[in-house]
Amino acid sequence: MVSDQIPALDDEAYAGLQKSAREHLWMHFTRMSSYDTADVPVIVKGEGAYIYDAKGRRYLDALAGLFVSQLGHGRTELAEAAAKQSRELAFMPLWSYAHPNAIELAERVANYAPGDLNRVFFTSGGGEAVETAWKLAKNYFKLVDKPLKHKVISRAIAYHGTTQGALSITGLPPLKQQFEPLVPSTFRVPNTNFYRAPEHGDDLEAFGRWAADQVAVAIENEGPDTVAAVFLEPVQNAGGCFPPPPGYFQRVREICDEYDVLLVSDEVICAFGRLGHMFGAERYGYEPDMITCAKGITSGYAPLGAMIASDKLMEPFLHGTASFAHGYTFGGHPVSTAVGLANLDIFEREGINRHVLSNQDAFRSTLEKLTDLPLVGDVRGDGYFYGIELVKDKATKATFDDAESEKLLRGFLSKALYEAGLYCRADDRGDPVIQLSPPLICDQQHFDEMEQILRSVLTEAETKL
């Protein structure tokens, strides 16, 4: 839909942007050849749950940018917080010095976190938070005289970031192969995709127990005195939103305690309201040793991430000459932390988490209407975080081969959904899925718009196979 309120660029200005983009801009996770003969989508404005391109067309932002824009677009209060802080103190690193915003935000984040996770180490983003957590785990065990504990366990298909360490923890071989050799000593266990459960496919709780027990098997196989940490998302993102079965995290917590292994809750996506709580660990009732977070901490209005650690992990660094020799120039940036504080003010004032919890069932039921379509095999997720798995045959759950997936997702769906006015993700890092993670301000009118566009495009997709 073309908006009367968003003026489109004239043809000359638009052509200039396209030429410059092709010649100079290297986009992330992008097949640059895709734009040899097609225009680069150029987004120029956001307002509420919608974004607008350079031609004046409007799109429902059903991915919250990239699981980021919790409060939606155009929040002047957040922009003003950034401008005010820039005038007062534009920059100060946290290297042996502090500034008020970092101190205050650290306290507020720690107060939201479960248990005794009271120590907040700021980063620039989520991948850096994961790097920080792994480095801390190895450093901590050396300081407590367990120097062999350095290995990490994570789940198959899980995504934990793109830096060398975080990518090593990531369980997606196609993302890793071109960058090998990576950091050694990471190992994979099954994820919690009940739709394709290899064991106990008729019993969710038994499947969850089996999946959790595979963590113990992996620790035993590697040797408990060599394993430092287990990295798990509350709801696994890659593969299309795998929620934990009942009791899963409680069992993993027991296993980690038994073997003296740290449990890291990677909440770069799941924290700050995405699941209706400040942290996903709260929703599912477990207490990790560390939480990694980013994205929603500022609703995307400034880059910021954090690793939150328990008092136990800080304790060895409080004595003598020990220090955690790790940091980032822009971690805990004064402007970003000012935005983070203003973001949390809005969360509390507007009851954002309550809004998600009040509307999550409606979101689920609206998306589940799509299960009458031949292509839709499964709709899964929690809160405002869902995946729709696409299948060739619903009866057998047969998925698409690589060529078919390429034709369906990149050849048709990605472009068709965007042209229909829906910004979301068609992804095949596991089996083919469409991911939906809208701003937390969305309500039934937005759910209906998503369902209607998806229904229309998926119905047309049937004719392309």
N, C-alpha and C positions, 0 to 999 in steps of 0.2 A: 504494500500500500504506500502510495506517495503522500507525504505529509505536506500540508499547506504551511505549517509552522517552521519547517526546516528547509531553508532555501538550498536548492541544488547548485553545485558548482557549474559555471558556464563551460561550454565544450572545450575551450582553450585551456582553462585552468585544470580541468579534469584530465585532459590529454597530457598535460605537463606532469601531473602527479603520477600517472601511469608510466610514463617514460622514465621518470626518476626512480620509481619503485623497481622497475625491471632492471635498471642499470646499477643500482646501488644498494637496495635493501635486501638483506639476507634474512628471510623469515624463518621462524622456528618450526621444526617438525613439518617442513613444507617441501613438497616436490616442486622445485622451482620451475621445472619444465611444464607444469600445469598451466603456467601463465604465458607460454610462448604465443598462444593465439587467443587467450582469454584475459579479461580484465582482472586485476588484483582487487578484491573487495576492500574498499576504503571506508572505515567507519569514522564519522566526524562528530557525533553527538550521542549522549545517552540521557534519558529522562525516565525516571521510575523503572519499570520493568522492560523498557524498550530502548533499542539502539537505532541509529539512523545512519544511512550511508551517504556518500558524496553526491548521489543522484536524488537524495531526498526520500528514499524508500525507508519504511519502518519495519523493524523485525522484533519479535518477542525474544528477549534474551533468556532462553530456557536453559542456559548453562551457567548463568551468573558470571559471564566473562569466561572464567575457567574455574568454576566452583569458588568464586571470590567475592562477587558483588552482593554481599548479604543484604545490604540496605537499599539496593537499587542505585540507579544513576542520578546525578544532578543534585546531590545533597549539599547545599551551600554551606551548612554548618561545618562539614568536614573540610571543605575547601578553605573556609575562613580560619579554621584552626591551624591549617598548614601555613597560610599566609601570615597569620599573627606570629607563629613561632619563627618563621623565616626572618621576620624583622627583628626579633629579640635575640635569637641565637640560631644561626643557620646550620652550624655544624660543630660537633664536639665528639670525639671518639670516646669509647668506654675503656680505653687502655690506661688503667690506674687512676682515671678521673671519672667523675659521674656528672650527670645533669638532672635537674628535678623531674623531668618527664619520664626518664628511664626508671628512676627510683619509684615514682608513683605508679607507673604502669606495671612494673615488676610486682609490686605489692598487690595490685588489683588482680592480676593474672594468677598469682599464687593463691589468693583467697578464693578464686573460682575453682582451682585445681583440687582434685581429691586428695585425701590423706595428708601426708607430710611433704607433698611436692611443693616446696617453698622457695626453691632457688631457680631464678629465671635468667637464662643466658640468651641474650638477643642476637639474632642473625639478620641477614637481609632477606631471606626467603626460606622456603621449605627444604630444598635440597641441602642448603647449608645447615639447617637444623638437624637433619638426619646425619650429615657428616659429623656434627658436633656430638651427637649422642653416641655414635660408634667410637669416636676418639675418647670421649669421657669414659665409656665402659672399659676400654683397654687401659687407660691411664689409672682408673680407680683400682682395678685388680692388681696392677703392678704395685701400687702404693700399699695394698693390704696383703702383700706377699703371696699373691696368686698370679705370677707373671705369665703363665702359660695360657690363661683364659683370654682369648682374643677373637674366637670365631663367632660368626653370626648366623642365625637361622631366620629365614623368612619364608613366605608362601609362594607357591607356583602362580605365575601370571601377575603377581603383585608389582606395583610400580612405587618406587621410593625416591626417585630423583635421577638426575642426569650427571652429576659430578662423579668422579671416578669411584669414590667409596659408595655413594648412594646408588650408583648404577650397578655396582657389584652386588648390592643387597637386592636390587630389583630382580624379579623372577620372570623376565620377558626376554628369552634368548635373541629374538630378532633385533631388539634394541641394543644389544650388547656386543654382537659379533664383530661389528666393524671397528670397535674400540678396544678389543682385546690385545694384549693381556690386561686384565683389570686387577683390582686388589684381590688377592686370594683369600680363602678361608670363609666363604659364604656358602650356605647350603639351603636347599628348598624342602618344604613339607607341603602336603596337600592344602588347598584352600577350602572354603566353606560353600562351594557352589552345589547346593542340594539338588538343583535341577539336573545336574550331571554327576550325582554322587556315585563313586565307584564301589562304595560299601554302604549298606543300610539305607538304600534308596527309598524304603517305605517307612522309615522311622527317623524323624528329624533329630530328636534328642540323641538317639544311638549314633547317628551319623556324626553329630557334633562331638560326642565323646571319642569316637574313633579318630576324627580329624585332630582333636587336641592331643590324643595319645601319641600321634605320629611325631609330635614335638619331642616327647620323651625318647622315642625310638631314635630320632636323629641325634639327640644329645648323647645317648649311650653309644651310638655308632662312632661318633667323633671323639668320645671321651669327655666326661663331665668336667675334668680339670682343664679342658681346652676351650670350652664354650663360654662366651661372655654374655651374649644377649640374644633375645628373640624380638624381632621387629614385626608388629602386626598392626594393621589398620582396624578400627572398630567395625566399619563396613568397608570391605576391600573394593577399591575403585576399578582397577583394570580387570577386564573380563565382564564388567557390567554389574557392579553393585551386589556384592555377596554379604548379606547380614550374617551375624554369628548365630548359630543354633543356641537354644537354651542351654545354659551351663557350660558353654564352650570356654569362655574366658575364665570362669572360676576354675575349671580343670587346668588350663594353661598356667594360671597363677600358682596352683598347687605344685605343678611340675617345676616351674621356675624356682620356687622356694626350696623344693627338695634337692635340686642340683646346684643351688646358689648361682642362678643365671638371672640376669636382669631382664625384665619385661618392659619393652619400649612400645608405647602406644603411639603409632604414627598418625597424627590427627591433622595433618596439613590441610586435608579437605574436611574432615568430620568435626572439627572444633568450631566454636563460636556460632552455634545455632543451626548448623546444617542438619543436625539430628534432633533439634529441639532442646538441646542442653548446651552449656558452654563447652563441655567436653563429652565426647562419645563414651569415654570410660564411665562417666556418671550414668548415662542411659543404660548401659549394660551391666553396671554394678561390679566393676573390678577396679583395683588400685594398682596402676603400673609403677615402675621405678622411675621412668622418664616419660614425658610427653613431648612430641615434636609438633609444632604448629606454625601456621603462617596465614596466607590468604585472607580469611575472614577476620583476622585480628584488626585490620584496618578497613575492611570491606573494599579493599583494592584501591583506596584513595592515596596510598603511599606504600612502598615496599617495606615489609617487616616480617620477620619470623622469630621463633623462639624455641629453645630447648628448656623444658622445665624438669628439674631433677629433685629427687628426694633429699632430705637432710642427711641421710646416710651417705649419699654419694658426695656431698660437699665436705663432710667431716674430715677426711684425710687432708684436705687442702687448707684447713683452718689452723694448721700448726707448722712451725718451723719455716723452712725455705720452700716448701712445696707450692707450686702454682700450676694452673692449667694453661699450658703454653699454646694458646689457641685463641683466635679472634678474627674479626672482620672489620674493615674500615667503616663500613656503613651499618654495622649491626647496632641496633638501638639508636638510630639517627634521631636527633631532636625533633625534626619535623614529623617523621614517621610515628614516633611515640606520642607526639601531641595529637596526631590524627587517631591513633589507637585509643587514647583516653576519650576523645570526643565520640568515637564509634561506640565504645562501651557505655557512655552516657546515654546515647540514643537507644541502645539495646535495652537498658534498664527502664528508661522513661516510657518507651513505646511497647514494652513487653514483647519483644521480638520472639523470644523462646516460647512464650505462651501462645503466641500467634501460630507458630509452627505446629505445636502440639495440638492446638485446636483445629487445625486445617489438614493435618497429615492424612487422616483417614479419607477425607474428601479427595485429596490428591491421588491417593492409592486407588480408590474406587473409580475415579474418572479414568485413570490410565488403564485399569483392568477391563474397561469396556472394549479395549482394543484386542482382547484375547479372542474375539469372534473372527478376527482376520486370519486367513490361512498362514500368513508369514510370521505371526506372533506366537512364539513358543512359551515365553515366560515373561512375567512382569515382576520385578523384585526390587527391594530397597527398603529404606526407612526414612522417616522425616521428610525432608525435601531433597532426597537423593535417590534416584531410580535408574534402573537399566531395563531395557526391553530387548530380550534376546530374540533374534530372527532365525527361523528354521526353514528348511526345504519341506519337511514332512512333520506335522505336529504329532502324528500317531507314533512315529519311531524316534522323534527328536533328531532326525538326521540333519546335520549342518551342511554348510556350503563348502565346497573345495576352494582352494586359493583363487582360481580363475573366476569362479562364480561369485565369490566374495568381492573380488576386485570390481567385477561388473556391477554388482548390486550396490555396494557402498560408494566407491569412488566414481564409478561410471554413471550412477544415477542418483542415489539417495542424498548424498551430501549436497550436491548442487540443487536438487529438486526441493529439499526442505528449506534451503536458504531462499530460493526464489519464491517459495510459498509464504515467506515471512517468518520463518522459525529458525533461530540460531541455536543449534544444539550440536551433538557430536554423534556421528556414525562411525563406529570403531570396530576394528577386528583384531585387536591385540590378543584376544582370546577367541571365542566364537563371536560372530557378528552381533553387535548390539547397537542400540540407540540410547545415549545417555541424556538424562534430564536432571538438572540441578538448578532450578530457577532462583531468583532473588527471594529472600525470606519474607518479603512484603507481599508476595503474590497470594491471590485468593481464587475463588471458584471461577471467576470470569477468565483468569489466565489459564487455569487448568482446562477449561472447556476449549479455549483457543488452541492450546497444545494438542488436545485430543482430536479436534476437528482437522487441523492441518496434518497431523500424523495419519489419521484415517484416510484422508484424501490421497496423500503421497504414497502410503503403503499399498493402497488399493491399486494405484497406477503402477507401482513397482511390480505387482504380480504379472502385469502384461509384458514386462521387460525381460522376464526370466526365460 
